[in-house]
């Protein structure tokens, strides 16, 4: 969802990502996701000033850092990930992170996965 009056300013946007359940291990992923959305909006000329993860079960909304520095760091993270994917360079992260990884089917380390 996009709110169009962040801080009471018309056309000042906030992105809200509603989650039916939140995973404490996924908080960094949520921040990355919202920073990417923010970056995309800003590149389209939109005034995205804020982003939030809204946990529907807890009825709780948490802000996500989408400052210029946070978005720049996200761009660098994504660029590194794309570079690694292109070069088939996958880091082993056995356990829960491996099960959530988008590159799992390509990763030579997936067979080394252990369960917690």
C-alpha positions as CSV (number, residue, x, y, z in Angstrom):
1,X,0.0,0.0,0.0
2,X,1.2,3.5,-0.6
3,X,0.0,6.3,1.6
4,X,0.0,9.7,-0.1
5,X,0.2,12.2,2.8
6,X,3.2,11.2,4.9
7,X,3.8,13.7,7.6
8,X,0.6,15.6,6.4
9,X,2.3,16.6,3.2
10,X,0.3,16.0,0.0
11,X,2.1,13.8,-2.5
12,X,4.6,12.8,0.1
13,X,4.6,9.0,0.1
14,X,5.0,6.2,2.5
15,X,5.1,2.6,1.5
16,X,3.4,0.1,3.9
17,X,4.1,-3.6,3.6
18,X,1.4,-5.6,5.4
19,X,2.5,-9.0,6.8
20,X,0.2,-11.7,8.1
21,X,3.0,-13.0,10.1
22,X,6.5,-11.6,10.8
23,X,9.6,-13.6,11.2
24,X,12.2,-12.1,13.5
25,X,14.9,-13.7,11.2
26,X,13.3,-11.9,8.3
27,X,13.4,-8.3,9.6
28,X,16.5,-7.5,7.5
29,X,14.8,-9.0,4.5
30,X,11.7,-6.7,5.1
31,X,14.0,-3.7,5.3
32,X,15.8,-4.7,2.1
33,X,12.6,-5.2,0.3
34,X,11.1,-1.8,1.3
35,X,14.4,0.0,0.6
36,X,14.3,-1.5,-2.9
37,X,10.7,-0.3,-3.4
38,X,11.7,3.1,-2.1
39,X,14.6,3.3,-4.5
40,X,12.4,2.4,-7.4
41,X,9.8,5.0,-6.5
42,X,12.4,7.7,-6.1
43,X,14.0,6.8,-9.4
44,X,10.6,7.4,-10.9
45,X,10.5,10.8,-9.4
46,X,8.2,10.0,-6.5
47,X,8.7,11.7,-3.1
48,X,9.0,8.5,-0.9
49,X,9.7,9.7,2.6
50,X,9.0,6.7,4.7
51,X,8.4,2.9,4.7
52,X,6.8,0.6,7.3
53,X,6.2,-3.1,8.0
54,X,2.8,-3.6,9.4
55,X,2.2,-6.8,11.3
56,X,-1.5,-7.6,10.9
57,X,-1.6,-10.1,13.8
58,X,0.0,-7.7,16.3
59,X,-1.7,-4.6,14.8
60,X,1.8,-3.0,14.9
61,X,3.6,-0.8,12.4
62,X,7.3,-0.5,12.5
63,X,9.3,2.1,10.5
64,X,12.0,1.0,8.1
65,X,15.1,3.2,7.5
66,X,14.8,4.5,3.9
67,X,17.2,7.4,4.3
68,X,19.5,8.1,1.4
69,X,22.4,6.2,3.1
70,X,20.2,3.1,3.8
71,X,18.9,3.0,0.2
72,X,22.5,3.4,-1.1
73,X,23.6,0.5,1.1
74,X,20.7,-1.6,-0.3
75,X,21.7,-0.8,-3.8
76,X,25.2,-2.0,-3.1
77,X,23.9,-5.2,-1.5
78,X,21.7,-5.9,-4.5
79,X,24.6,-5.2,-6.9
80,X,26.8,-7.6,-5.0
81,X,24.1,-10.3,-5.0
82,X,23.6,-10.0,-8.7
83,X,27.4,-10.1,-9.3
84,X,27.6,-13.3,-7.2
85,X,24.6,-14.9,-8.9
86,X,26.1,-14.2,-12.4
87,X,29.4,-15.7,-11.2
88,X,27.7,-18.7,-9.5
89,X,29.4,-17.6,-6.3
90,X,27.1,-18.7,-3.5
91,X,27.9,-18.4,0.2
92,X,26.9,-21.3,2.4
93,X,24.5,-20.4,5.1
94,X,23.2,-23.7,6.4
95,X,20.0,-23.8,8.4
96,X,17.0,-21.5,8.1
97,X,18.5,-18.9,5.9
98,X,19.4,-21.5,3.3
99,X,15.8,-22.7,3.2
100,X,14.6,-19.2,2.4
101,X,17.2,-18.4,-0.2
102,X,16.0,-17.6,-3.7
103,X,19.2,-19.1,-5.2
104,X,18.9,-22.4,-3.4
105,X,18.2,-24.4,-6.5
106,X,21.4,-23.1,-8.1
107,X,23.7,-23.3,-5.1
108,X,26.3,-26.0,-4.8
109,X,26.1,-25.6,-1.0
110,X,22.4,-26.5,-0.8
111,X,23.2,-30.2,-0.2
112,X,25.3,-29.1,2.8
113,X,22.2,-27.6,4.4
114,X,21.6,-28.6,8.0
115,X,18.4,-28.3,9.9
116,X,18.3,-26.4,13.1
